[in-house]
Amino acid sequence: MSAPVHSVLVLGGAKSGKSSYAQALAESWGGRLVYLATAQAGDQEMAKRIARHQADRGAAWATLEEPLALEDALAKADGPDTVFLVDCLTLWLSNLVLGANLGDDEVGARGQALARLLPGLRARVILVANEVGLGIVPENALARRWRDLAGSLNQRLARACDTVLLITAGLPLALKGGPLPLDRRR
C-alpha cells in the first residue's frame, strides 16, 4: 500500500469545478478541516461569492482568512490529522501584486517559500489555483505580468506537490501522481 498523498495542486479554469472538487477531496480525507481563504470582499459580488463558499463548506470547517501571509498562516495552524484547503492561490497572487505591491522577484520568493514549506508540514494540503495560460495573450502589460507570475507560481507548486490535477467541467485529469479516490455523491 502506498503512502497517503501529502500535497495536491488543483488547477482549472473559472467555474471548472476546481473548488468543489478540492473540498470534496479534503472531506474524503477526514480529520480537522481548515479552509484557508485568500479572498477579500472588496465588492458586493465578491462578498456574495465568499458567503456562498462558506455556506457550501458548513460547520465541519474551520476558516482562516489570510490574504497575504499564507506561508505564516499554514505554519501556525499546522498539526497532525489536519487537512488544509487553500483557496485560492490566484487571489493570493493578486493580493501580493496589487495589494502589497510586490515586485516580480518578491512574488517569486514568496512562491518559493510556499513550495519549500509544503513537505515540512504535518498537515495534508490541497492548493487551488486558476490555470490561466490557455487563453489569449492579454492586451495590457499588467494582465500579461500577472498571467506570467501565475504560470510561474503554478509550475513551482506543481513541482513541489505530490499530485497535480486539472479540473475541466468538474472532471479531474491527473497530470502528476495517480487519480485520487473521491466520493462525489454530494
KOLDREN-29919 format. One record per residue: y, x, z of N, C-alpha, C in turn; residue number from 1; residue in one letter. Coordinates in steps of 0.001 Angstrom, whole numbers. Each point is the difference from the previous one (the first is absolute). Layout:
% residues N
<<Y, X, Z>, <Y, X, Z>, <Y, X, Z>, NUM, "A">;
...
% end
This chain:
% residues 186
<<-1183, 847, 0>, <1183, -847, 0>, <1243, 890, 0>, 1, "M">;
<<962, -315, -853>, <1195, 834, -114>, <988, -334, 1115>, 2, "S">;
<<893, 950, 236>, <1035, -181, 1025>, <954, -1103, -440>, 3, "A">;
<<603, -716, 949>, <950, -1049, -390>, <1233, 591, -670>, 4, "P">;
<<577, -774, -870>, <1223, 403, -677>, <1118, 42, 1042>, 5, "V">;
<<750, 1074, -10>, <1074, 193, 980>, <1353, -422, -549>, 6, "H">;
<<254, 236, -1292>, <1309, -311, -579>, <-156, -550, -1409>, 7, "S">;
<<795, -1031, -298>, <-51, -673, -1294>, <1420, -183, -513>, 8, "V">;
<<216, 319, -1266>, <1251, -299, -679>, <-279, -1160, -946>, 9, "L">;
<<750, -1097, 178>, <-153, -1192, -831>, <1236, -100, -886>, 10, "V">;
<<-212, 169, -1298>, <1080, -42, -984>, <-97, -1273, -826>, 11, "L">;
<<1122, -452, -511>, <6, -1141, -910>, <1418, -347, -378>, 12, "G">;
<<115, -833, -1001>, <1313, -465, -428>, <505, -1094, 913>, 13, "G">;
<<1180, -497, -300>, <586, -1096, 777>, <-899, -1229, -119>, 14, "A">;
<<-260, -644, 1147>, <-810, -1222, 75>, <-1409, 192, -572>, 15, "K">;
<<-535, 1201, 123>, <-1349, 290, -499>, <-1086, -402, 987>, 16, "S">;
<<379, -270, 1243>, <-972, -310, 1042>, <-300, 1176, 901>, 17, "G">;
<<777, 1079, -119>, <-293, 1221, 769>, <154, -204, 1504>, 18, "K">;
<<1031, -713, 429>, <209, -204, 1437>, <-1081, -891, 604>, 19, "S">;
<<-342, -1081, -674>, <-1041, -878, 550>, <-1349, 686, -15>, 20, "S">;
<<-270, 820, -1022>, <-1250, 758, -30>, <-37, 996, 1161>, 21, "Y">;
<<1097, 718, 198>, <57, 990, 1076>, <-160, -667, 1365>, 22, "A">;
<<611, -1151, 182>, <-131, -722, 1269>, <-1445, -425, 228>, 23, "Q">;
<<-640, -554, -1020>, <-1401, -423, 136>, <-901, 1207, 288>, 24, "A">;
<<282, 1134, -619>, <-778, 1211, 250>, <157, 434, 1453>, 25, "L">;
<<1228, 32, 487>, <248, 395, 1394>, <-719, -947, 958>, 26, "A">;
<<93, -1277, -254>, <-655, -982, 868>, <-1516, 142, -35>, 27, "E">;
<<-545, 393, -1145>, <-1455, 186, -95>, <-453, 1224, 803>, 28, "S">;
<<907, 956, 230>, <-328, 1188, 786>, <1, -307, 1491>, 29, "W">;
<<781, -992, 411>, <60, -354, 1415>, <775, 1022, 809>, 30, "G">;
<<-19, -178, 1317>, <753, 884, 884>, <1394, -536, 237>, 31, "G">;
<<835, 833, 564>, <1401, -343, 281>, <769, 81, -1307>, 32, "R">;
<<538, -1129, -461>, <681, -82, -1288>, <1504, 174, 199>, 33, "L">;
<<560, 1020, -656>, <1435, 292, 123>, <612, 31, -1393>, 34, "V">;
<<934, -904, -215>, <729, -73, -1260>, <1282, 800, 160>, 35, "Y">;
<<151, 1030, -806>, <1202, 820, 48>, <890, -416, -1165>, 36, "L">;
<<1044, -753, 313>, <880, -582, -1003>, <1158, 937, -292>, 37, "A">;
<<233, 248, -1275>, <1117, 851, -407>, <1162, -808, -560>, 38, "T">;
<<-220, -1300, -246>, <1031, -844, -606>, <1105, -323, 993>, 39, "A">;
<<1175, -206, -547>, <1152, -454, 773>, <525, -1274, -644>, 40, "Q">;
<<357, -965, 822>, <489, -1286, -510>, <1474, 114, -369>, 41, "A">;
<<272, 610, -1126>, <1383, 198, -430>, <624, -1218, -642>, 42, "G">;
<<-834, -952, -406>, <513, -1235, -584>, <-973, -1140, 305>, 43, "D">;
<<385, -1203, -379>, <-786, -1204, 292>, <-1391, 61, -624>, 44, "Q">;
<<-78, 457, -1239>, <-1296, 66, -684>, <-957, 939, 731>, 45, "E">;
<<490, 1171, 401>, <-862, 951, 712>, <-387, -544, 1367>, 46, "M">;
<<894, -689, 664>, <-322, -608, 1294>, <-1136, -1013, -156>, 47, "A">;
<<19, -781, -1080>, <-1076, -968, -263>, <-1317, 715, -285>, 48, "K">;
<<47, 1077, -758>, <-1224, 774, -291>, <-603, 560, 1286>, 49, "R">;
<<849, 544, 851>, <-472, 568, 1271>, <-631, -1093, 857>, 50, "I">;
<<652, -1148, 87>, <-538, -1119, 793>, <-1344, -464, -554>, 51, "A">;
<<-129, -53, -1313>, <-1266, -404, -626>, <-1109, 989, 324>, 52, "R">;
<<288, 1289, -73>, <-997, 1026, 348>, <-403, -112, 1470>, 53, "H">;
<<978, -226, 876>, <-305, -136, 1434>, <-904, -1198, 248>, 54, "Q">;
<<281, -1115, -649>, <-823, -1203, 168>, <-1410, 230, -535>, 55, "A">;
<<-125, 701, -1114>, <-1318, 290, -581>, <-850, 867, 929>, 56, "D">;
<<644, 909, 721>, <-748, 903, 890>, <-528, -718, 1227>, 57, "R">;
<<783, -813, 603>, <-439, -718, 1186>, <57, 839, 1262>, 58, "G">;
<<-518, -586, 1074>, <128, 566, 1348>, <-871, 1226, 248>, 59, "A">;
<<-989, 250, -836>, <-895, 1147, 225>, <704, 1336, -246>, 60, "A">;
<<1136, -47, -635>, <707, 1211, -405>, <1159, 326, 936>, 61, "W">;
<<109, 1273, 366>, <1221, 526, 606>, <873, 497, -1147>, 62, "A">;
<<1299, -125, 130>, <909, 435, -1062>, <959, 1052, 534>, 63, "T">;
<<105, 1095, -734>, <1009, 1031, 257>, <928, 21, -1209>, 64, "L">;
<<1280, -115, 237>, <977, 64, -1084>, <634, 1377, 8>, 65, "E">;
<<-201, 733, -1084>, <560, 1345, -85>, <367, 302, -1448>, 66, "E">;
<<1269, -170, -345>, <413, 216, -1383>, <135, 1467, -406>, 67, "P">;
<<134, 921, 951>, <263, 1397, -351>, <-1007, 997, 596>, 68, "L">;
<<-238, -61, 1295>, <-807, 1011, 702>, <-1480, -387, 18>, 69, "A">;
<<-552, -199, -1179>, <-1390, -440, -149>, <-982, 964, 648>, 70, "L">;
<<180, 1290, -232>, <-924, 992, 554>, <2, -46, 1525>, 71, "E">;
<<1179, -90, 593>, <116, -71, 1462>, <-650, -1265, 551>, 72, "D">;
<<224, -1122, -673>, <-563, -1268, 469>, <-1529, 44, -27>, 73, "A">;
<<-572, 564, -1045>, <-1461, 119, -81>, <-529, 904, 1111>, 74, "L">;
<<646, 1128, 204>, <-445, 950, 1025>, <89, -612, 1396>, 75, "A">;
<<1075, -729, 288>, <195, -581, 1327>, <-972, -1142, 285>, 76, "K">;
<<-332, -797, -1004>, <-869, -1168, 205>, <-1472, 313, -257>, 77, "A">;
<<-313, 1234, -357>, <-1369, 392, -332>, <-947, -194, 1177>, 78, "D">;
<<-1219, -355, -318>, <-1014, -131, 1029>, <-1349, -323, -622>, 79, "G">;
<<-1065, 251, 745>, <-1326, -330, -517>, <-135, -1517, -162>, 80, "P">;
<<-864, -412, -883>, <-251, -1422, -269>, <1253, -739, -464>, 81, "D">;
<<947, 724, -587>, <1218, -595, -538>, <-62, 53, -1517>, 82, "T">;
<<493, -1045, -624>, <145, -34, -1458>, <1467, -246, -301>, 83, "V">;
<<622, 947, -690>, <1380, -152, -446>, <18, -542, -1414>, 84, "F">;
<<860, -962, -241>, <313, -445, -1354>, <1481, 274, -208>, 85, "L">;
<<307, 967, -852>, <1385, 375, -303>, <390, -714, -1286>, 86, "V">;
<<960, -916, 124>, <411, -799, -1156>, <1519, -82, 1>, 87, "D">;
<<683, 673, -875>, <-591, 758, -1080>, <743, 1320, -173>, 88, "C">;
<<-670, 951, -610>, <585, 1316, -236>, <1153, -58, -995>, 89, "L">;
<<-36, -956, -902>, <1053, -131, -999>, <1328, -359, 667>, 90, "T">;
<<-60, -909, 968>, <1218, -337, 745>, <433, 1157, 900>, 91, "L">;
<<-963, 701, 591>, <327, 1177, 809>, <769, 1011, -849>, 92, "W">;
<<-479, 230, -1213>, <675, 923, -908>, <1423, -480, -292>, 93, "L">;
<<165, -1291, -257>, <1340, -544, -238>, <900, 214, 1209>, 94, "S">;
<<-561, -201, 1185>, <776, 213, 1224>, <437, 1454, 130>, 95, "N">;
<<-885, 928, -352>, <340, 1420, 93>, <1074, 383, -1020>, 96, "L">;
<<-138, -513, -1223>, <921, 369, -1074>, <1339, -709, 154>, 97, "V">;
<<-40, -1305, 226>, <1239, -778, 19>, <600, -153, 1387>, 98, "L">;
<<-846, -187, 1019>, <496, -206, 1354>, <360, 1295, 696>, 99, "G">;
<<-926, 964, -33>, <229, 1281, 671>, <676, 1010, -918>, 100, "A">;
<<97, -338, -1297>, <672, 850, -985>, <-597, 1406, -70>, 101, "N">;
<<-1345, 82, 62>, <-665, 1299, -68>, <-82, 494, -1437>, 102, "L">;
<<66, 1311, -156>, <-174, 619, -1305>, <-1474, 74, -372>, 103, "G">;
<<-256, 358, -1231>, <-1378, 36, -506>, <-893, 936, 808>, 104, "D">;
<<492, 1174, 350>, <-804, 943, 780>, <-328, -556, 1381>, 105, "D">;
<<975, -655, 613>, <-233, -602, 1322>, <-1015, -1137, -81>, 106, "E">;
<<99, -819, -1040>, <-964, -1091, -195>, <-1394, 583, -224>, 107, "V">;
<<-90, 1037, -808>, <-1288, 659, -240>, <-589, 562, 1284>, 108, "G">;
<<838, 578, 838>, <-477, 549, 1278>, <-511, -1103, 913>, 109, "A">;
<<645, -1159, -8>, <-460, -1127, 823>, <-1355, -503, -502>, 110, "R">;
<<-160, -65, -1304>, <-1292, -403, -563>, <-1087, 993, 352>, 111, "G">;
<<324, 1281, -63>, <-962, 1040, 366>, <-356, -86, 1478>, 112, "Q">;
<<983, -268, 850>, <-261, -137, 1440>, <-930, -1186, 261>, 113, "A">;
<<196, -1087, -709>, <-881, -1161, 145>, <-1417, 346, -457>, 114, "L">;
<<-120, 666, -1122>, <-1322, 389, -510>, <-720, 930, 978>, 115, "A">;
<<726, 937, 600>, <-600, 921, 973>, <-416, -709, 1287>, 116, "R">;
<<720, -1050, 367>, <-272, -737, 1226>, <-1311, -792, -76>, 117, "L">;
<<-304, -557, -1146>, <-1116, -942, -138>, <-1335, 509, 541>, 118, "L">;
<<-460, 1194, -374>, <-1329, 416, 471>, <-83, 222, 1504>, 119, "P">;
<<1114, 226, 657>, <3, 242, 1436>, <78, -1261, 849>, 120, "G">;
<<256, -1134, -633>, <84, -1249, 751>, <-1390, -455, 426>, 121, "L">;
<<-84, -561, 1187>, <-1263, -588, 462>, <-194, -1383, -609>, 122, "R">;
<<1088, -665, -310>, <-44, -1334, -609>, <-406, 111, -1468>, 123, "A">;
<<-505, -1102, -513>, <-212, -134, -1440>, <1294, -546, -593>, 124, "R">;
<<308, 400, -1239>, <1296, -326, -583>, <-177, -561, -1406>, 125, "V">;
<<699, -1100, -254>, <91, -564, -1342>, <1471, 18, -381>, 126, "I">;
<<308, 671, -1099>, <1367, 121, -499>, <140, -839, -1264>, 127, "L">;
<<1059, -781, -90>, <250, -842, -1174>, <1227, 540, -727>, 128, "V">;
<<-110, 104, -1326>, <1135, 468, -807>, <-42, -654, -1376>, 129, "A">;
<<1178, -153, -588>, <71, -503, -1368>, <-328, 1119, -970>, 130, "N">;
<<-743, -334, -1042>, <-192, 911, -1123>, <1148, -287, -953>, 131, "E">;
<<890, 960, -168>, <1211, -242, -779>, <30, 764, -1315>, 132, "V">;
<<-1024, 764, -295>, <22, 836, -1190>, <-567, -641, -1247>, 133, "G">;
<<-302, -1288, 29>, <-629, -648, -1151>, <992, -749, -881>, 134, "L">;
<<1245, -53, 408>, <994, -761, -746>, <840, 890, -897>, 135, "G">;
<<1086, -578, -472>, <911, 742, -872>, <812, 996, 817>, 136, "I">;
<<586, 965, -680>, <868, 965, 670>, <1280, -745, 392>, 137, "V">;
<<371, 54, 1292>, <1200, -725, 430>, <1250, 487, -726>, 138, "P">;
<<951, -910, -108>, <1235, 254, -729>, <976, 899, 746>, 139, "E">;
<<11, -65, 1350>, <1012, 761, 727>, <-610, 1151, 805>, 140, "N">;
<<839, 946, 330>, <-452, 1241, 638>, <-615, -241, 1383>, 141, "A">;
<<586, -890, 801>, <-549, -265, 1330>, <-1403, -594, -99>, 142, "L">;
<<-191, -939, -899>, <-1320, -615, -172>, <-1023, 1019, -486>, 143, "A">;
<<401, 893, -903>, <-920, 1057, -472>, <-337, 958, 1136>, 144, "R">;
<<998, 355, 787>, <-229, 886, 1153>, <-993, -642, 971>, 145, "R">;
<<239, -1256, 330>, <-855, -706, 940>, <-1426, -128, -540>, 146, "W">;
<<-138, -331, -1286>, <-1319, -94, -624>, <-737, 1332, 93>, 147, "R">;
<<686, 1096, -271>, <-611, 1325, 71>, <-415, 341, 1428>, 148, "D">;
<<871, -305, 970>, <-342, 262, 1405>, <-1193, -845, 442>, 149, "L">;
<<-42, -1267, -432>, <-1128, -877, 354>, <-1299, 534, -604>, 150, "A">;
<<58, 439, -1246>, <-1199, 564, -632>, <-482, 1247, 720>, 151, "G">;
<<923, 877, 390>, <-377, 1219, 732>, <-584, -332, 1367>, 152, "S">;
<<612, -962, 708>, <-521, -409, 1300>, <-1406, -574, -142>, 153, "L">;
<<-202, -872, -970>, <-1324, -587, -206>, <-1043, 1079, -322>, 154, "N">;
<<348, 963, -820>, <-936, 1088, -323>, <-359, 812, 1240>, 155, "Q">;
<<1006, 333, 780>, <-214, 801, 1212>, <-933, -735, 964>, 156, "R">;
<<239, -1282, 211>, <-815, -766, 933>, <-1379, -303, -576>, 157, "L">;
<<-101, -139, -1303>, <-1315, -200, -623>, <-894, 1215, 242>, 158, "A">;
<<580, 1176, -55>, <-783, 1216, 288>, <-430, 42, 1459>, 159, "R">;
<<837, -516, 900>, <-276, 87, 1436>, <-964, -1083, 491>, 160, "A">;
<<-73, -1123, -690>, <-816, -1129, 463>, <-1449, 123, -463>, 161, "C">;
<<-906, -569, 801>, <-1417, -14, -347>, <-272, -886, -1206>, 162, "D">;
<<686, -1135, -50>, <-229, -998, -1035>, <1338, -442, -567>, 163, "T">;
<<32, -208, -1318>, <1185, -529, -674>, <-462, -1179, -855>, 164, "V">;
<<670, -1137, 200>, <-327, -1217, -738>, <1204, -452, -796>, 165, "L">;
<<-248, -477, -1213>, <1034, -634, -811>, <-335, -1483, -36>, 166, "L">;
<<946, -826, 429>, <-207, -1448, 20>, <734, -604, -1189>, 167, "I">;
<<-733, -766, -799>, <576, -720, -1124>, <-555, -1410, 31>, 168, "T">;
<<864, -992, -28>, <-399, -1412, 64>, <-905, -257, 1199>, 169, "A">;
<<279, 682, 1104>, <-766, -190, 1229>, <-1336, 699, 35>, 170, "G">;
<<-333, 723, -1041>, <-1298, 671, -95>, <155, 1503, 163>, 171, "L">;
<<-866, 619, 826>, <114, 1446, 236>, <-774, 824, -1027>, 172, "P">;
<<601, 1091, -368>, <-662, 1009, -817>, <70, 1299, 790>, 173, "L">;
<<-1152, 576, 320>, <-27, 1243, 772>, <362, 1165, -918>, 174, "A">;
<<1093, 684, 320>, <422, 1189, -741>, <-538, 1269, 648>, 175, "L">;
<<-213, -59, 1305>, <-522, 1125, 772>, <-839, -595, 1118>, 176, "K">;
<<-1171, 559, 225>, <-899, -574, 989>, <-694, -1202, -605>, 177, "G">;
<<-886, -579, 740>, <-745, -1140, -521>, <661, -1313, 314>, 178, "G">;
<<-533, -1074, -555>, <514, -1317, 375>, <-261, -255, 1480>, 179, "P">;
<<888, -736, 624>, <-114, -283, 1425>, <-472, -1432, 199>, 180, "L">;
<<-1018, -211, 842>, <-454, -1369, 243>, <1100, -811, 678>, 181, "P">;
<<127, -1251, -431>, <1095, -825, 477>, <-419, -1455, -55>, 182, "L">;
<<241, -720, 1077>, <-253, -1431, 51>, <1274, -702, -452>, 183, "D">;
<<-2, -545, -1199>, <1210, -612, -587>, <-15, -1521, 103>, 184, "R">;
<<-687, -570, 983>, <-99, -1449, 103>, <1281, -647, 525>, 185, "R">;
<<942, 762, 495>, <1204, -616, 565>, <923, -534, -1054>, 186, "R">;
% end
